[in-house]
Amino acid sequence: MTHQGDTLVATTLARTARAFAAQGTSVEAGVAFERALYNDLLDAGNWRHNSGPDELDMGGLLQSRTGIRYEFDCVLLSPDTLYVVEAKRHAQVTRQHVSEFIAKLLDVMLGSADQIGAYAIKPVFVSGLPHIDATAWSYAVSWGVLLIAPSRPTPWELLGSLNAVHSKTETPHQLTTDCEVACEQLWRPFNTIITLTDNQKARFELSANAIYTAQRAADILEFWHECQRAVVALTDTQRAL
């Protein structure tokens, strides 16, 4: 089963990315996009802590290991999860954009692991435009970063479509299960990759198995495509009845 907070965040961000009306890749459009994502998420739930664009150190919540003060476009703390959102409105999102986001997260994780404690860190990279380099998709999946683009429905939205179909007729159980598996594979807590093992000595453990290989990332992306095709076929069939 998917986490209720994950569903709220993923579907809200995807809906805003598609609905955002500004044109082009100007600085003004990028700033407006960041603000729209933050405001829509802020209105969507009740958060224990939040910070938005132009706020450093996650609104003063956490510090980096190197002392560099980072800006994240949206940070939301639920009772058990810290959602960290990076937003870009570029003509094309590349692997470098995703890796820079991961590097910032790593620095903060190393600097504030003891404060983070048992919270799951769920990173999201949202593109305001549909052009995503293939290596960016692969790199995001490898590190468990949920990459959202206007051109591709998230598995959480596919589950919503299945629920709508189920209210009218029986839907295949396996298809629902497949979409839920896609959710779990695409978006994974960052602190399953690196964890604090000794607070006093500031020792961390890196789980290489939690960073997926290129082949596994490709398989997950294809599995996601298969889920999308199956849901589209099912909903088209229901409309034709």
PyMOL commands that set and color helices and strands:
alter all, ss='L'
color gray80, all
select helices_A, chain A and resi 4-19+27-44+57-60+95-116+134-143+155-166+173-186+190-192+208-210+214-240
alter helices_A, ss='H'
color red, helices_A
select strands_A, chain A and resi 49-51+74-77+81-88+120-127+146-148+194-198+203-206
alter strands_A, ss='S'
color yellow, strands_A
deselect
rebuild
show_as cartoon
